[in-house]
């Protein structure tokens, strides 16, 4: 009897083991996680990562506005950079899912993947210099990748942008409509192709100090884009902008009625931005800011440029806070920027007006034939239109506390463009004018581009002092992420020594791109 019982138990154990073996693959899967993800869903995530918010720390460091209350922040500059490899992993996943879903070798997701590669590697490199690229994103195969030098990073980015444009041309010719999940450009490959080429102009201009480098050949590449609009289509208006639109429910404009009571008086406008507007008698100042309460109390008319005052970003926080409380500075236009949850405008990442100024700058530098003044004027007028300013527009001016109307200003673009300080002069003066207007057009959009253009050209002059930290110097770069020092120390030490001749990093050392 015992023998029979043992045999039954043994058979039962074998059966269980066979069952476990048969179903092990099923049991190891997490049933709460999908095994497949549509590539459009991953694209949606990548686009959310690429979003750059207005009224952010970056825009304080662009010297557009200031924080005057220490609890909410300071006007000091960064220290360590952050890297974007996690988002780049999602780009790889997006491409993988597109292929496994039946996409060809060239498909919309692979084409956009090349753009995202260029965008993110450039973004990381312009902060610190050399970054891992060739050996990056290999997971456990290589957890300590070597660093590629900055020149190679930019060469790779330019190649990816060239391939992305070519791939998108093929897909458009084949009427491919398989892109999904694109909430920025509505799955429109024609618009994406324009964005790719417009961004390429930005990258080429960022290399202006390397215009004699034969390997980069940036002047010829710039000229080729302008010479062949069929091969390199560009944006034709602001409707082509790469932008993030707020819906007022699931995504709110950063300044809105819900936080007006908390921070509307904690932030005031910066002198670098406001002073340039008022010096040029630019009507955008009446749209973006409220007049200084102190100036109004002194009977300065609200529609006078003298009524608008910004604080130096270098001013100590104590002094700025005191002066702000006394009404010395202008605030961001309370009606415009705290008036709704959808906000007055989308967050723009790559804009038509920037493209116009980039073309004007390239022509001014002699990189391509053309009329720099035409593009310069187009850049100004398209930026004005973003704020609702056209010829004869009457701008209502309000004060900051109770949103009371205190004046109005009738804008004349013809008068503005004909001023000696604004009318395009050509040569070195014309280049400064282009760079000044590009800076004004970057207000609260395009991330750190205003700072990057200042770093490259020195225009406009950024203000410094105890408020900006770093010993009163504007940093020339970011430091590497702390994780690089601990997780990839040998390669980190090697690249720092190669780039800067020392093992100690500094915020104040120029990287290759601006030497």
C-alpha positions in Angstrom: 0.0 0.0 0.0 2.8 2.3 0.9 4.5 1.5 -2.4 1.4 2.5 -4.3 1.1 5.7 -2.3 4.8 6.6 -3.0 4.2 6.1 -6.8 1.2 8.3 -6.8 3.1 11.1 -5.0 6.0 10.7 -7.4 3.7 10.9 -10.4 2.0 14.0 -9.0 5.4 15.8 -8.5 6.5 15.0 -12.0 3.2 16.3 -13.3 3.6 19.5 -11.4 7.2 20.0 -12.5 6.2 19.4 -16.2 3.4 21.9 -15.8 5.8 24.4 -14.3 8.3 23.8 -17.1 5.6 24.2 -19.7 4.2 27.4 -18.3 7.4 29.0 -16.9 7.5 31.5 -19.8 4.0 32.5 -19.1 4.5 32.7 -15.3 7.6 34.9 -15.6 5.7 37.6 -17.6 4.2 40.5 -15.7 0.5 40.4 -16.8 0.1 44.0 -15.6 2.6 45.3 -18.2 1.9 45.2 -21.9 4.4 43.1 -23.9 4.0 45.5 -26.9 3.7 49.3 -27.0 2.5 51.1 -30.1 5.3 53.3 -31.4 3.0 56.3 -31.4 2.6 55.9 -27.6 6.4 56.0 -27.2 6.6 59.1 -29.5 4.1 60.8 -27.3 6.4 60.3 -24.3 9.5 61.5 -26.2 7.6 64.7 -27.2 6.6 65.3 -23.6 10.3 65.1 -22.7 11.3 67.5 -25.4 8.9 70.2 -24.0 10.6 73.3 -22.6 8.4 75.4 -20.3 8.3 79.2 -20.4 8.7 81.1 -17.1 11.3 78.5 -16.0 14.7 78.6 -14.4 16.2 78.6 -17.9 14.5 81.9 -18.7 15.8 83.5 -15.5 19.2 82.5 -16.7 18.4 84.0 -20.1 17.9 87.2 -18.1 14.3 87.7 -19.2 12.9 87.8 -15.7 14.1 87.5 -12.1 13.1 85.9 -8.8 13.1 88.4 -5.9 12.1 86.0 -3.1 14.6 83.4 -1.9 11.9 80.9 -0.9 10.9 80.5 -4.5 14.4 80.5 -6.0 17.3 82.7 -6.9 18.9 84.2 -10.1 22.1 82.1 -9.7 23.3 79.9 -12.5 23.5 76.2 -12.7 26.2 73.8 -11.6 25.8 70.3 -12.9 24.1 69.3 -16.1 21.5 66.6 -16.6 21.8 64.1 -19.4 19.0 62.8 -21.7 20.0 59.1 -22.2 16.8 57.8 -20.7 14.8 59.7 -23.4 17.2 58.4 -26.0 16.5 54.9 -24.8 12.8 55.6 -25.4 13.7 56.8 -28.9 15.4 53.4 -29.5 12.3 51.7 -28.2 10.1 53.7 -30.5 12.1 52.6 -33.5 12.1 49.0 -32.3 8.3 49.0 -31.9 7.8 50.6 -35.3 9.9 47.8 -37.0 8.2 45.0 -35.0 4.8 46.5 -36.0 5.7 46.0 -39.7 7.4 49.3 -40.5 10.1 49.2 -43.1 13.8 50.1 -42.6 12.7 53.7 -43.4 9.6 54.6 -41.5 8.3 57.8 -39.9 9.5 56.8 -36.4 13.0 55.9 -37.6 13.2 59.3 -39.5 12.1 61.2 -36.4 14.5 59.1 -34.3 17.4 60.6 -36.2 16.1 64.1 -35.5 15.8 63.3 -31.8 19.3 61.8 -31.7 20.7 65.0 -33.2 18.6 67.2 -30.9 19.5 65.4 -27.6 23.2 64.8 -28.3 23.6 68.4 -29.3 21.7 69.5 -26.2 24.0 67.4 -23.9 27.2 68.4 -25.7 26.5 72.2 -25.7 26.3 72.0 -22.0 29.5 70.1 -21.1 31.6 69.4 -24.2 32.5 65.8 -24.9 29.8 63.2 -24.3 29.4 59.4 -24.8 27.9 58.8 -28.2 29.4 55.9 -30.1 29.4 53.5 -27.2 26.3 55.0 -25.5 22.9 53.3 -25.2 24.3 49.7 -25.2 22.9 48.8 -21.8 24.8 46.1 -20.0 27.0 45.5 -23.0 28.9 48.7 -22.0 28.0 50.4 -18.8 31.1 52.7 -19.0 31.2 54.2 -22.5 34.0 56.3 -23.6 33.4 60.0 -24.5 33.3 61.2 -28.1 34.9 64.6 -28.6 32.5 67.5 -29.3 33.5 67.9 -32.9 32.5 64.3 -33.6 29.2 64.8 -31.8 28.3 67.7 -34.1 29.4 65.8 -37.2 27.2 62.9 -36.1 24.3 65.2 -35.5 24.6 66.9 -38.9 24.7 63.5 -40.6 21.5 62.4 -38.7 19.7 65.6 -39.7 20.7 65.1 -43.4 19.4 61.5 -43.2 16.2 62.5 -41.5 15.5 65.1 -44.2 16.1 62.5 -46.9 14.1 59.8 -45.2 11.1 62.1 -44.7 11.3 63.1 -48.3 10.9 59.4 -49.3 8.1 58.9 -46.9 6.2 62.0 -48.1 6.7 60.9 -51.7 5.2 57.5 -50.8 2.3 59.2 -49.0 3.1 57.4 -45.8 0.5 58.2 -43.1 1.4 55.8 -40.4 2.8 58.3 -37.9 0.7 58.5 -34.7 1.0 60.1 -31.3 2.3 63.4 -32.5 0.5 66.1 -30.5 2.9 68.8 -31.6 2.6 68.8 -35.4 -0.4 66.6 -35.9 1.5 63.7 -37.5 2.4 65.9 -40.4 5.6 64.7 -42.0 5.8 67.8 -44.2 6.0 70.0 -41.2 8.5 67.7 -39.5 10.8 67.9 -42.5 10.7 71.7 -42.2 11.5 71.5 -38.5 14.5 69.2 -39.2 16.0 71.7 -41.7 15.2 74.7 -39.6 16.9 73.0 -36.7 19.9 72.2 -38.9 20.3 75.9 -39.5 20.4 76.5 -35.7 23.1 73.8 -35.3 25.2 75.3 -38.2 25.0 78.8 -36.7 26.0 77.4 -33.3 29.3 76.4 -35.0 30.1 79.9 -36.3 33.4 80.0 -34.5 34.4 76.8 -36.5 33.5 78.2 -39.9 37.0 77.5 -41.3 36.9 73.8 -40.2 37.1 71.8 -43.4 35.6 68.7 -41.9 32.5 70.5 -40.7 32.2 72.6 -43.9 29.4 74.6 -42.3 29.3 77.5 -44.7 28.7 75.1 -47.7 26.1 73.2 -45.8 24.3 76.4 -44.8 24.4 77.7 -48.4 23.1 74.4 -49.7 20.0 74.6 -47.6 19.1 78.1 -48.8 20.0 77.3 -52.5 17.7 74.2 -52.8 14.3 74.7 -51.1 12.9 71.6 -52.9 15.6 69.4 -51.2 15.6 71.3 -48.0 12.2 72.8 -47.4 12.0 75.3 -44.5 9.3 76.9 -42.4 7.2 79.4 -44.3 5.4 80.9 -41.3 4.7 80.6 -37.6 2.1 77.9 -38.3 5.1 75.6 -38.9 6.5 76.2 -35.4 7.4 73.1 -33.3 5.2 73.9 -30.3 3.5 72.6 -27.2 -0.1 73.7 -26.9 -1.8 74.0 -23.5 -5.3 72.7 -23.1 -6.1 74.2 -19.7 -7.1 70.8 -18.1 -4.5 68.1 -18.3 -1.7 70.5 -19.1 -1.8 74.0 -17.7 0.1 77.2 -18.7 2.9 77.6 -16.1 1.6 81.0 -15.0 -2.2 80.8 -14.5 -5.0 82.0 -12.2 -4.4 79.1 -9.9 -0.9 80.3 -8.9 -1.2 84.0 -9.4 -1.7 84.7 -5.7 1.4 82.7 -4.8 4.0 84.1 -7.2 2.9 87.1 -9.2 4.9 89.4 -6.9 7.8 87.1 -6.4 9.1 87.5 -9.9 9.9 90.8 -11.7 11.2 91.5 -15.1 15.0 91.6 -15.8 16.9 94.6 -17.0 18.8 92.8 -19.8 15.5 92.2 -21.6 13.4 95.2 -20.6 16.2 97.7 -21.1 16.8 96.5 -24.7 13.1 96.8 -25.4 12.8 100.3 -24.1 16.1 101.4 -25.7 14.7 100.3 -29.1 11.3 101.7 -28.3 9.9 98.3 -28.9 6.1 97.9 -28.5 6.5 94.4 -27.2 7.3 95.8 -23.8 3.7 97.0 -23.4 2.5 93.5 -24.1 4.8 91.5 -21.9 5.1 93.7 -18.8 3.2 96.1 -16.5 4.7 99.6 -15.9 6.6 100.1 -12.7 4.3 101.3 -9.9 6.9 103.7 -8.7 7.1 105.3 -12.2 3.4 105.6 -12.3 3.4 107.3 -8.9 5.9 109.7 -10.3 3.4 110.6 -13.0 5.4 108.9 -15.8 2.8 108.1 -18.4 2.0 104.4 -18.7 2.5 104.5 -22.5 6.0 105.9 -22.0 8.9 103.5 -22.4 10.4 105.2 -19.3 7.6 103.6 -17.2 9.1 100.1 -17.7 12.0 99.1 -15.5 13.8 95.7 -15.0 16.1 94.6 -12.3 19.7 93.6 -12.9 20.0 89.8 -12.6 23.2 90.5 -10.7 21.5 92.5 -8.0 21.6 90.9 -4.5 18.4 89.2 -3.6 17.9 91.4 -0.6 18.1 94.6 -2.6 15.9 93.2 -5.3 13.2 92.1 -2.9 13.2 95.5 -1.2 13.1 97.4 -4.5 10.4 95.2 -5.9 8.2 95.8 -2.8 8.7 99.5 -3.3 7.3 99.2 -6.8 10.6 100.0 -8.6 10.4 97.2 -11.1 8.0 96.0 -13.8 6.2 92.7 -13.4 5.1 90.3 -16.1 1.8 91.4 -17.6 -0.6 90.1 -15.0 -3.6 90.1 -17.3 -1.8 88.3 -20.1 0.2 85.7 -18.3 -2.1 84.9 -15.3 -5.4 85.4 -17.2 -6.2 81.8 -18.1 -5.2 78.1 -17.7 -4.5 77.7 -21.5 -2.2 80.8 -21.5 -1.8 83.4 -24.2 0.5 81.3 -26.4 2.0 77.9 -26.8 5.5 76.9 -25.7 7.6 77.2 -28.8 10.7 75.0 -29.2 11.8 75.8 -32.8 10.3 78.9 -34.4 9.9 80.5 -37.8 11.2 83.9 -36.4 14.4 82.2 -35.2 14.8 80.6 -38.6 14.5 84.1 -40.2 17.2 85.6 -37.9 19.4 82.6 -38.5 19.2 83.0 -42.2 19.9 86.7 -41.8 22.9 86.0 -39.6 24.3 83.5 -42.1 23.9 85.9 -45.0 25.5 88.7 -43.0 28.5 86.4 -42.2 28.9 85.7 -45.9 27.9 82.1 -45.8 25.3 82.4 -48.5 24.0 84.9 -51.0 20.8 86.7 -50.3 19.2 89.7 -48.7 19.8 89.7 -44.9 17.5 92.7 -44.4 14.5 90.8 -45.8 14.9 88.0 -43.4 15.8 90.3 -40.5 12.5 92.2 -41.1 10.5 89.0 -41.4 12.0 87.8 -38.1 10.9 91.0 -36.4 7.4 91.2 -37.8 6.7 87.5 -37.2 7.8 87.8 -33.6 5.6 90.9 -33.2 2.7 88.9 -34.6 3.2 86.3 -31.9 2.2 89.0 -29.4 -0.7 90.1 -31.5 1.1 93.2 -32.7 0.5 94.3 -36.3 0.6 97.7 -38.0 -1.8 100.0 -36.0 -2.5 97.6 -33.2 -3.6 99.4 -30.1 -2.1 97.8 -27.0 -4.0 98.1 -23.7 -1.7 98.8 -20.8 -2.7 97.7 -17.3 -1.1 98.0 -13.8 -0.1 95.0 -11.9 -2.1 95.0 -8.6 -5.8 95.3 -9.7 -5.5 94.8 -13.5 -6.7 98.4 -14.0 -6.3 99.9 -17.5 -3.8 102.8 -17.2 -3.1 103.6 -20.8 -2.8 102.4 -24.4 -0.2 102.5 -27.1 -0.7 102.4 -30.9 2.0 100.4 -32.5 3.5 101.3 -35.8 5.8 98.6 -37.3 6.8 100.9 -40.1 8.0 103.5 -37.6 9.7 100.9 -35.5 11.6 99.3 -38.4 12.7 102.7 -39.7 14.4 103.8 -36.5 18.2 104.1 -36.9 18.7 101.7 -34.0 16.5 99.1 -35.7 16.8 99.7 -39.4 19.2 97.0 -40.7 22.6 98.6 -41.2 24.6 95.6 -42.6 28.2 94.7 -41.6 29.2 94.4 -38.0 26.4 96.7 -36.8 23.9 94.7 -38.7 25.1 91.5 -37.1 24.6 93.0 -33.7 21.1 94.1 -34.7 20.2 90.6 -35.8 21.5 89.1 -32.6 19.6 91.6 -30.5 16.4 90.9 -32.2 16.9 87.2 -32.0 17.4 87.6 -28.3 14.1 89.5 -28.0 12.3 86.9 -30.0 13.5 84.1 -27.7 11.6 85.6 -24.8 10.1 82.6 -22.8 10.6 80.1 -25.6 13.3 77.8 -27.1 14.9 76.8 -23.8 18.4 78.1 -23.3 19.0 79.4 -26.8 19.1 83.0 -25.7 22.0 82.2 -23.3 23.7 80.0 -25.9 23.7 82.8 -28.4 25.0 85.2 -25.8 27.8 82.7 -25.0 28.7 82.4 -28.7 28.5 86.1 -29.6 28.4 88.3 -26.4 25.1 89.9 -27.5 23.4 91.3 -25.6 25.5 92.0 -22.6 24.4 89.9 -19.6 24.4 91.6 -16.3 26.3 90.1 -13.4 26.9 90.6 -9.6 26.2 88.8 -6.4 22.8 87.8 -7.5 24.0 85.6 -10.4 26.5 83.8 -8.2 29.7 82.2 -9.5 31.8 85.1 -8.3 29.9 87.5 -10.5 30.7 85.6 -13.7 28.3 84.1 -16.2 29.2 80.5 -16.5 30.6 79.3 -19.8 29.5 75.7 -19.4 27.8 73.2 -17.1 29.6 70.7 -15.0 29.2 67.0 -15.8 26.4 65.1 -13.9 27.7 63.8 -10.6 26.8 60.3 -11.7 29.5 60.5 -14.4 32.2 61.0 -11.8 31.2 57.9 -9.8 29.8 55.5 -12.4 32.2 56.2 -15.3 35.1 57.8 -13.5 38.0 56.6 -15.7 36.4 57.9 -18.9 35.2 61.0 -17.1 38.7 61.9 -15.8 40.2 61.2 -19.2 37.9 63.5 -21.1 38.1 66.3 -18.6 41.9 66.2 -18.8 41.9 66.1 -22.6 39.5 69.0 -22.9 40.7 71.3 -20.1 44.2 70.1 -19.2 43.2 69.5 -15.6 41.3 67.0 -13.6 39.3 69.7 -12.0 36.2 71.0 -13.9 35.2 74.7 -13.9 32.1 76.5 -14.9 34.2 79.2 -16.4 36.2 77.2 -19.0 35.3 77.4 -22.7 34.4 74.2 -24.4 35.5 73.4 -28.0 32.4 74.9 -29.7 33.0 78.4 -28.5 36.8 78.5 -28.6 
